[in-house]
Amino acid sequence: MKSYICGIGTANPPHKVPQMQVADFMAAAHQLDEQGSRKLKALYRVSGIGQRYSVLQDFTRQNGDYTFFPNTHDLEPFPTVQQRMAVYRKHALDLSEQAVRNCLEQLSNAKLQDLTHLITVSCTGMYAPGLDIELVERLELNPCVQRTAVNFMGCYAAFNAIKLADAICKADPNARVMLVCTEICTIHFQKNSEQDHLVSNALFGDGAAAVLMQGQPCQEVSLELQSFHCDLAPAGKREMAWHIGDTGFEMTLSSYVPDLIKNGIKQLTDRLLQGLRTTVSEIKLFAIHPGGRRILEVIEQELGLTRDDNRFAYRVLHEFGNMSSATVLFVLKELMASLTTQEKDEPVLSFAFGPGLTLESMLLKVHYAEAKV
């Protein structure tokens, strides 16, 4: 039995914010002096991010015109968890629907009524009845569609959803699984001026991605699932963390994370490819979660990749920033859109990373049911 990724759709909120405009907002919000502002803006300039998307207009406005944050010099009283979750609930459904429809409109024979399973993924908001039920109602899916929610796993969660969909498709060749990763990261800005928080504020944006998986390839290009491998680097469990605080979700993202990934990425890759008829040197296609520019660079150094090998990840990082679980799916979409019949049967190596420190890997293969005309 096999399973295939047949299509990937994406969506972003309407507010596109240049990276240096976010830096201006953050410098004002942290009430930094001239030296502190200069250091913060240097961090933003080297991030590899050109712009991000947010459900909030405040990042494009001046204090006095905010609609979410208080129009006070110190942004107090700071938004509560309840206020942030209200914003999440207001926007998550629309973004998810847009991503699903974007996915299906790329495929000639895919229909909403044929979906048998729905997997929703998020670490930036939760409520019940949840996003899964609201999607069933909004999309008018069969009310008997089987639903699963993957919550609070962070940037690598798409891999867990893909593994689940892979198992479903292999158990039932008639299954049609839609998985949807929806992350609204920008509502969780915290004023903490520690370096870890400054780094996380410099990276994250909002977006959603939807993937259709099934047991047969589609008429267009598909990605056949080959193998998975997951590993943990427990020494890094404090270096990347995601906690619920009194005023929102608090991200810890240490500058040591790239080094931890560098130390574990080769072993992870070797274990993934063990027993398969390929080596890293034979792989030409890569879909790596762009957790940050430095993470991409250390993977290149350790595995002998070039920046061009990583071009899809850099493009997504520059255009969207890090959207947590949805990001690697944006990268896979970019890769799929670039494929030609010359890449038929080529392996694709994919990675994602998150709290734990968790390192996820996946090997896929390009499949063409018929040649492009």
C-alpha positions as CSV (number, residue, x, y, z in Angstrom):
1,M,0.0,0.0,0.0
2,K,1.1,3.5,-0.8
3,S,0.1,7.1,-0.1
4,Y,0.6,10.3,-2.0
5,I,0.5,14.0,-1.5
6,C,-1.6,15.1,-4.4
7,G,-2.0,18.8,-3.8
8,I,-1.1,21.7,-1.4
9,G,-3.0,24.9,-1.0
10,T,-1.9,27.9,1.0
11,A,-3.4,31.1,2.4
12,N,-2.3,34.2,4.3
13,P,-4.1,37.1,5.9
14,P,-4.4,40.4,3.9
15,H,-2.0,42.5,6.0
16,K,1.5,42.2,4.5
17,V,4.1,43.9,6.7
18,P,7.7,44.6,5.6
19,Q,10.2,43.2,8.0
20,M,11.8,46.5,8.9
21,Q,8.3,48.0,9.6
22,V,7.9,45.2,12.2
23,A,11.2,46.2,13.6
24,D,10.0,49.7,14.1
25,F,6.9,48.5,15.8
26,M,8.9,46.3,18.2
27,A,11.5,49.0,19.0
28,A,8.6,51.3,20.0
29,A,6.7,48.6,21.9
30,H,9.8,47.6,23.9
31,Q,10.5,51.3,24.5
32,L,14.1,50.9,23.4
33,D,16.7,53.6,23.4
34,E,18.7,54.5,20.3
35,Q,21.4,51.9,20.9
36,G,18.8,49.2,21.7
37,S,16.8,50.1,18.6
38,R,19.9,49.8,16.4
39,K,20.7,46.4,17.8
40,L,17.2,45.2,17.3
41,K,17.0,46.4,13.7
42,A,20.3,44.7,12.9
43,L,18.7,41.4,14.1
44,Y,15.8,42.0,11.8
45,R,18.0,42.9,8.8
46,V,20.0,39.6,8.9
47,S,16.9,37.4,9.5
48,G,16.5,36.5,5.8
49,I,12.9,37.7,6.0
50,G,11.6,40.4,3.7
51,Q,8.0,40.5,4.8
52,R,5.5,38.7,6.9
53,Y,1.7,38.5,7.0
54,S,-0.5,39.2,10.0
55,V,-4.2,39.2,10.9
56,L,-3.4,42.4,12.9
57,Q,-3.2,45.8,11.2
58,D,-1.4,47.2,14.3
59,F,2.0,46.2,13.0
60,T,1.5,48.6,10.1
61,R,0.2,51.5,12.3
62,Q,1.4,54.1,14.8
63,N,0.5,54.1,18.5
64,G,-2.8,55.9,18.7
65,D,-4.3,54.0,15.8
66,Y,-4.0,50.5,17.2
67,T,-7.2,48.3,17.2
68,F,-5.8,45.3,19.2
69,F,-3.0,46.6,21.4
70,P,-3.8,49.4,23.8
71,N,-3.0,52.9,22.6
72,T,-0.8,53.6,25.5
73,H,3.0,54.3,25.7
74,D,3.7,50.9,27.3
75,L,0.8,48.9,25.6
76,E,-0.8,48.3,29.0
77,P,-3.1,46.8,29.9
78,F,-1.5,44.1,27.7
79,P,-3.9,41.8,25.8
80,T,-5.0,38.7,27.7
81,V,-5.1,35.1,26.6
82,Q,-8.8,35.4,26.2
83,Q,-8.5,38.4,23.9
84,R,-5.8,36.7,21.8
85,M,-7.9,33.6,21.4
86,A,-10.9,35.7,20.3
87,V,-8.7,37.0,17.4
88,Y,-7.5,33.5,16.6
89,R,-11.1,32.2,16.4
90,K,-12.2,35.1,14.3
91,H,-9.6,34.5,11.6
92,A,-8.6,30.8,11.7
93,L,-11.6,29.4,9.9
94,D,-11.4,31.9,7.0
95,L,-7.7,31.1,6.5
96,S,-8.3,27.4,6.7
97,E,-11.1,27.5,4.2
98,Q,-9.0,29.5,1.8
99,A,-6.1,27.0,2.0
100,V,-8.4,24.0,1.4
101,R,-10.1,25.7,-1.6
102,N,-6.7,26.7,-3.0
103,C,-5.6,23.1,-2.7
104,L,-8.6,21.6,-4.5
105,E,-8.7,24.1,-7.3
106,Q,-5.3,22.9,-8.5
107,L,-6.7,19.3,-8.9
108,S,-9.0,18.3,-11.7
109,N,-10.9,15.5,-10.0
110,A,-10.8,16.4,-6.3
111,K,-14.1,17.2,-4.6
112,L,-15.0,18.3,-1.1
113,Q,-17.7,15.7,-0.9
114,D,-15.2,12.9,-1.4
115,L,-13.2,13.7,1.7
116,T,-13.3,10.9,4.3
117,H,-10.9,12.4,6.9
118,L,-10.0,15.8,8.2
119,I,-6.9,16.5,10.3
120,T,-6.5,20.0,11.7
121,V,-3.1,21.2,13.1
122,S,-2.4,24.3,15.2
123,C,-0.3,25.4,18.2
124,T,-1.4,29.1,18.2
125,G,-5.0,28.7,19.3
126,M,-7.5,26.2,20.6
127,Y,-11.3,26.2,21.3
128,A,-14.1,23.7,21.3
129,P,-16.2,23.0,19.4
130,G,-13.2,23.6,17.4
131,L,-11.8,24.5,14.0
132,D,-12.4,21.0,12.6
133,I,-16.1,21.1,13.2
134,E,-16.4,24.7,11.9
135,L,-14.5,23.6,8.7
136,V,-17.0,20.7,8.2
137,E,-19.8,23.1,8.5
138,R,-18.3,25.9,6.3
139,L,-17.2,23.5,3.6
140,E,-20.4,21.4,3.8
141,L,-18.4,18.2,4.2
142,N,-20.1,14.9,5.1
143,P,-20.9,15.2,8.8
144,C,-19.5,11.7,9.1
145,V,-16.1,12.7,8.0
146,Q,-13.5,11.4,10.5
147,R,-11.8,14.3,12.4
148,T,-8.5,14.5,14.3
149,A,-6.9,17.5,15.9
150,V,-3.1,17.8,16.3
151,N,-2.5,20.6,18.8
152,F,0.4,22.4,20.4
153,M,3.2,20.4,18.8
154,G,4.9,23.4,17.2
155,C,6.8,23.8,13.9
156,Y,7.2,20.0,13.2
157,A,3.5,19.2,13.7
158,A,2.8,18.9,9.9
159,F,5.0,15.8,9.9
160,N,2.8,14.2,12.5
161,A,-0.3,15.0,10.5
162,I,1.3,13.6,7.3
163,K,2.3,10.4,9.2
164,L,-1.3,10.0,10.4
165,A,-2.7,10.6,6.9
166,D,-0.1,8.1,5.5
167,A,-1.3,5.4,7.9
168,I,-5.0,6.1,7.1
169,C,-4.4,5.9,3.3
170,K,-2.4,2.7,3.6
171,A,-5.1,1.1,5.7
172,D,-7.9,2.3,3.3
173,P,-7.2,2.8,-0.4
174,N,-10.4,4.7,-0.7
175,A,-9.5,7.3,1.9
176,R,-9.3,11.0,0.9
177,V,-7.5,12.9,3.7
178,M,-7.4,16.6,4.0
179,L,-4.9,18.0,6.6
180,V,-4.9,21.7,7.4
181,C,-2.2,23.5,9.3
182,T,-3.4,27.0,10.5
183,E,-1.1,29.2,12.6
184,I,-1.8,32.8,13.7
185,C,1.6,33.4,15.4
186,T,1.6,37.2,15.4
187,I,-1.2,37.6,18.0
188,H,1.3,36.2,20.6
189,F,3.8,39.1,20.7
190,Q,5.2,39.4,24.2
191,K,7.1,42.5,25.5
192,N,9.8,40.4,27.2
193,S,13.1,41.9,26.2
194,E,15.2,38.8,26.7
195,Q,17.2,37.8,23.6
196,D,15.1,34.6,23.1
197,H,11.9,36.5,22.9
198,L,13.4,39.2,20.7
199,V,14.5,36.5,18.2
200,S,11.1,34.8,18.1
201,N,9.4,38.1,17.6
202,A,11.6,38.6,14.6
203,L,10.6,35.4,12.8
204,F,7.0,34.4,13.0
205,G,4.1,35.2,10.7
206,D,0.6,34.0,10.0
207,G,-0.6,31.5,7.4
208,A,-2.4,28.3,6.6
209,A,-1.6,25.3,4.4
210,A,-3.9,22.4,3.3
211,V,-2.7,19.0,1.9
212,L,-4.8,16.4,0.1
213,M,-3.5,12.9,0.6
214,Q,-4.8,9.6,-0.8
215,G,-3.9,6.0,-1.6
216,Q,-3.6,6.6,-5.4
217,P,-1.6,9.2,-7.3
218,C,-3.6,12.1,-8.8
219,Q,-3.7,12.9,-12.5
220,E,-1.2,15.6,-12.0
221,V,2.2,15.4,-10.2
222,S,2.2,13.7,-6.8
223,L,4.7,13.1,-4.0
224,E,4.8,9.5,-2.9
225,L,5.6,8.9,0.8
226,Q,8.6,6.7,1.2
227,S,9.9,6.9,4.8
228,F,9.9,8.8,8.1
229,H,12.3,9.1,10.9
230,C,12.0,11.2,14.1
231,D,14.6,11.9,16.8
232,L,14.9,13.8,20.0
233,A,17.7,16.0,21.3
234,P,16.6,16.3,25.0
235,A,19.5,18.7,25.7
236,G,17.6,21.2,23.7
237,K,14.2,20.9,25.4
238,R,14.7,24.2,27.2
239,E,16.1,26.0,24.1
240,M,12.9,25.8,22.1
241,A,9.7,25.8,24.1
242,W,6.1,27.1,23.9
243,H,4.2,27.9,27.1
244,I,0.8,29.4,27.9
245,G,1.3,32.5,30.0
246,D,-1.1,35.0,31.6
247,T,-1.0,37.3,28.5
248,G,-0.6,34.8,25.7
249,F,1.6,32.0,24.4
250,E,5.3,32.5,25.3
251,M,7.9,31.3,22.8
252,T,11.4,30.5,23.9
253,L,13.8,30.2,20.9
254,S,17.4,30.1,22.0
255,S,20.4,31.1,19.8
256,Y,21.7,27.6,20.6
257,V,19.0,25.8,18.5
258,P,21.0,25.9,15.2
259,D,23.9,24.2,16.9
260,L,21.7,21.5,18.4
261,I,20.2,20.9,15.0
262,K,23.7,20.8,13.4
263,N,24.8,18.2,15.9
264,G,21.8,15.9,15.2
265,I,21.0,16.4,11.5
266,K,23.5,14.0,10.0
267,Q,22.6,11.2,12.3
268,L,18.9,11.9,11.6
269,T,19.4,11.7,7.9
270,D,21.6,8.6,8.0
271,R,18.9,6.8,10.0
272,L,16.1,7.9,7.6
273,L,18.0,6.7,4.6
274,Q,19.3,3.5,6.2
275,G,18.2,0.5,4.1
276,L,16.9,2.7,1.2
277,R,18.6,2.9,-2.2
278,T,19.8,6.4,-1.9
279,T,22.2,8.7,-0.2
280,V,22.2,12.4,0.5
281,S,24.7,13.0,-2.3
282,E,22.2,11.5,-4.7
283,I,19.3,13.7,-3.6
284,K,18.7,16.9,-5.6
285,L,15.4,18.1,-4.1
286,F,15.0,19.4,-0.6
287,A,12.1,20.8,1.4
288,I,13.5,22.1,4.7
289,H,11.5,24.0,7.4
290,P,13.0,27.5,7.5
291,G,13.0,27.9,11.2
292,G,15.5,30.7,10.7
293,R,18.3,31.7,8.3
294,R,21.0,30.2,10.6
295,I,19.2,26.9,10.8
296,L,19.2,26.5,7.0
297,E,22.9,27.4,6.9
298,V,24.0,24.9,9.5
299,I,22.1,22.1,7.7
300,E,23.8,23.1,4.5
301,Q,27.2,22.9,6.2
302,E,26.6,19.6,7.8
303,L,25.0,17.8,4.8
304,G,27.1,19.4,2.1
305,L,24.2,21.3,0.5
306,T,24.3,24.5,-1.4
307,R,22.1,27.6,-1.0
308,D,20.5,26.7,-4.3
309,D,19.6,23.2,-3.0
310,N,17.7,25.1,-0.2
311,R,16.2,27.7,-2.5
312,F,12.6,26.8,-1.8
313,A,13.1,27.2,2.0
314,Y,14.9,30.6,1.5
315,R,12.1,31.8,-0.7
316,V,9.4,31.0,1.8
317,L,11.4,32.4,4.7
318,H,11.9,35.7,2.7
319,E,8.3,36.0,1.6
320,F,6.4,34.7,4.7
321,G,8.7,34.3,7.6
322,N,8.3,31.2,9.9
323,M,4.6,30.3,10.1
324,S,5.2,27.4,12.5
325,S,3.6,24.1,11.3
326,A,2.4,25.5,8.0
327,T,5.8,26.6,6.8
328,V,7.3,23.3,5.6
329,L,4.1,22.8,3.6
330,F,4.6,26.2,1.9
331,V,8.1,24.9,1.0
332,L,6.7,21.6,-0.4
333,K,4.2,23.6,-2.5
334,E,7.0,25.7,-4.0
335,L,8.9,22.5,-4.8
336,M,5.9,20.8,-6.4
337,A,5.2,23.9,-8.5
338,S,8.8,23.8,-9.9
339,L,8.7,20.1,-10.9
340,T,9.0,18.8,-14.5
341,T,8.9,15.3,-15.9
342,Q,12.7,15.3,-15.8
343,E,12.3,15.0,-12.0
344,K,10.1,11.9,-12.2
345,D,11.1,9.3,-9.5
346,E,13.6,11.8,-8.0
347,P,13.7,11.6,-4.1
348,V,12.8,14.6,-2.0
349,L,14.3,15.0,1.5
350,S,12.3,17.1,4.0
351,F,13.0,18.2,7.6
352,A,11.2,20.1,10.3
353,F,12.1,21.0,13.9
354,G,10.3,22.0,17.1
355,P,10.0,21.8,20.9
356,G,11.6,18.8,22.4
357,L,14.0,19.5,20.7
358,T,12.3,17.4,18.0
359,L,13.9,16.6,14.7
360,E,11.6,15.2,12.0
361,S,12.6,13.8,8.6
362,M,10.7,12.5,5.6
363,L,11.7,11.0,2.3
364,L,9.3,11.4,-0.7
365,K,9.5,10.5,-4.4
366,V,8.2,12.5,-7.3
367,H,5.5,10.7,-9.2
368,Y,3.9,11.5,-12.5
369,A,0.8,9.7,-13.6
370,E,1.1,11.2,-17.0
371,A,3.5,13.6,-18.7
372,K,2.8,17.3,-18.6
373,V,1.5,18.7,-21.9
